Amino acid sequence: MLQQELEAQFHFVARNPRIGSDSSHLLKGMRRTNVRDYAIYHWPIAGRIIIMRAIHGARDIDATFFDDSVE
């Protein structure tokens, strides 16, 4: 089930914060991993992981997509 796969990936990312491809062009330090057709954008900061978005990979993403995510 997709939800279980996404949750398993969230836990994997939490244990391996530098995993995935660099997505710093969207937000400095952001990383991306994939589950099926979904992209998980996460941000390792201050000893923790913030899952920014889990969205379908077909979406056209740019930096403005994350503007309201970080205060």
C-alpha positions as CSV (number, residue, x, y, z in Angstrom):
1,M,0.0,0.0,0.0
2,L,1.3,3.4,-1.0
3,Q,0.8,5.0,2.4
4,Q,2.9,2.3,4.1
5,E,5.6,2.7,1.6
6,L,5.7,6.5,2.1
7,E,5.8,6.1,5.9
8,A,8.6,3.5,5.6
9,Q,10.6,6.0,3.4
10,F,10.0,8.8,6.0
11,H,11.6,6.6,8.7
12,F,14.4,5.6,6.4
13,V,15.1,9.3,5.6
14,A,15.1,10.1,9.3
15,R,17.8,7.5,9.9
16,N,19.8,8.6,6.8
17,P,19.4,12.4,6.4
18,R,21.9,12.8,3.5
19,I,20.2,10.2,1.4
20,G,18.6,11.2,-1.9
21,S,19.4,13.7,-4.6
22,D,20.4,17.3,-3.9
23,S,17.5,19.7,-4.4
24,S,19.3,22.8,-3.2
25,H,18.0,24.6,-6.3
26,L,14.6,24.6,-4.6
27,L,15.7,25.3,-1.0
28,K,19.3,25.3,0.3
29,G,20.1,21.8,1.7
30,M,16.9,20.2,0.6
31,R,17.1,16.5,-0.6
32,R,14.7,14.4,-2.6
33,T,13.9,10.6,-2.6
34,N,11.3,8.7,-4.5
35,V,8.6,6.1,-3.7
36,R,6.8,4.8,-6.8
37,D,5.7,8.0,-8.7
38,Y,6.0,10.3,-5.7
39,A,8.8,12.6,-4.7
40,I,9.6,13.2,-1.1
41,Y,11.3,16.5,-0.4
42,H,13.1,16.6,3.0
43,W,15.3,19.1,4.7
44,P,17.9,18.0,7.2
45,I,18.4,20.8,9.6
46,A,19.6,21.2,13.2
47,G,19.9,17.5,13.9
48,R,16.4,16.7,12.6
49,I,14.5,16.0,9.4
50,I,11.7,18.0,8.1
51,I,9.5,16.3,5.5
52,M,8.6,19.3,3.3
53,R,6.3,17.7,0.7
54,A,5.4,14.3,-0.6
55,I,3.9,15.0,-4.1
56,H,3.4,13.2,-7.4
57,G,6.5,13.3,-9.5
58,A,4.7,14.6,-12.5
59,R,4.2,18.0,-10.9
60,D,6.3,20.9,-12.2
61,I,8.1,22.1,-9.1
62,D,10.1,25.2,-8.6
63,A,11.4,27.2,-5.6
64,T,8.1,29.1,-5.1
65,F,6.4,25.8,-4.2
66,F,8.4,25.8,-0.9
67,D,8.2,29.6,-0.1
68,D,5.5,29.2,2.5
69,S,7.1,26.0,4.0
70,V,9.9,27.6,6.1
71,E,9.4,30.4,8.5
